[in-house]
Amino acid sequence: MDVKLYPNPGKDVVNLEVEDEAEHGFEYKEYSVSGILEDENSVEKNSTQFHLKQVMYIVKLKYKGEQYTINL
């Protein structure tokens, strides 16, 4: 599986993509650096966009039972 979060660093809008030919969909949670949950969602397709309000975030992605953490 390949996870792409771009542009990073980003401004205003950031794209999150999961590339896996066999599967579609994932769950994510977006946290501020202070640990406050800002957004969470289940995505049916392989990509979504974040609309940024702060300077830095931590994105936790759950896919096929595995969790990935990405600093943004």
Phi and psi in degrees as a GROMACS rama.xvg file:
@    title "Ramachandran Plot"
@    xaxis  label "Phi"
@    yaxis  label "Psi"
@TYPE xy
-121.632  124.989  ASP-2
-110.453  128.996  VAL-3
-122.576  131.028  LYS-4
-127.682  110.628  LEU-5
-147.853  156.673  TYR-6
-68.4927  149.203  PRO-7
-137.401  106.456  ASN-8
-73.8117  152.643  PRO-9
-118.917  167.384  GLY-10
-138.945  126.153  LYS-11
72.8763  -63.6156  ASP-12
-129.706  135.104  VAL-13
-129.257  140.822  VAL-14
-98.5185  138.528  ASN-15
-121.735  121.57  LEU-16
-127.828  140.505  GLU-17
-117.529  121.602  VAL-18
-105.834  111.026  GLU-19
-154.145  114.352  ASP-20
-65.1497  -27.8265  GLU-21
-84.8393  -25.302  ALA-22
-128.376  156.756  GLU-23
-134.291  147.1  HIS-24
95.4016  148.339  GLY-25
-162.816  169.457  PHE-26
-116.859  146.899  GLU-27
-140.636  156.561  TYR-28
-131.792  134.32  LYS-29
-114.077  120.647  GLU-30
-115.069  146.185  TYR-31
-74.3037  164.04  SER-32
-64.6862  -19.3078  VAL-33
-83.3948  1.72521  SER-34
91.3029  7.38636  GLY-35
-84.0913  127.987  ILE-36
-69.2717  116.746  LEU-37
-93.8441  -35.027  GLU-38
-162.551  147.985  ASP-39
-148.908  148.572  GLU-40
-165.036  157.097  ASN-41
-105.022  132.871  SER-42
-113.158  126.576  VAL-43
-78.4494  -24.5413  GLU-44
-105.855  -161.464  LYS-45
-101.024  8.46443  ASN-46
-153.739  158.606  SER-47
-155.86  173.536  THR-48
-126.218  145.976  GLN-49
-105.833  139.665  PHE-50
-106.216  108.213  HIS-51
-78.4189  141.916  LEU-52
-118.086  -23.7784  LYS-53
-117.174  -172.319  GLN-54
-87.2966  -39.3479  VAL-55
-139.072  143.502  MET-56
-134.996  163.399  TYR-57
-120.981  124.27  ILE-58
-108.432  126.727  VAL-59
-111.248  122.476  LYS-60
-113.037  129.722  LEU-61
-113.595  123.683  LYS-62
-146.528  123.198  TYR-63
53.6603  39.6039  LYS-64
80.2943  -3.7198  GLY-65
-105.186  148.866  GLU-66
-114.338  137.043  GLN-67
-123.541  141.179  TYR-68
-119.901  130.669  THR-69
-129.982  128.566  ILE-70
-86.2147  134.594  ASN-71
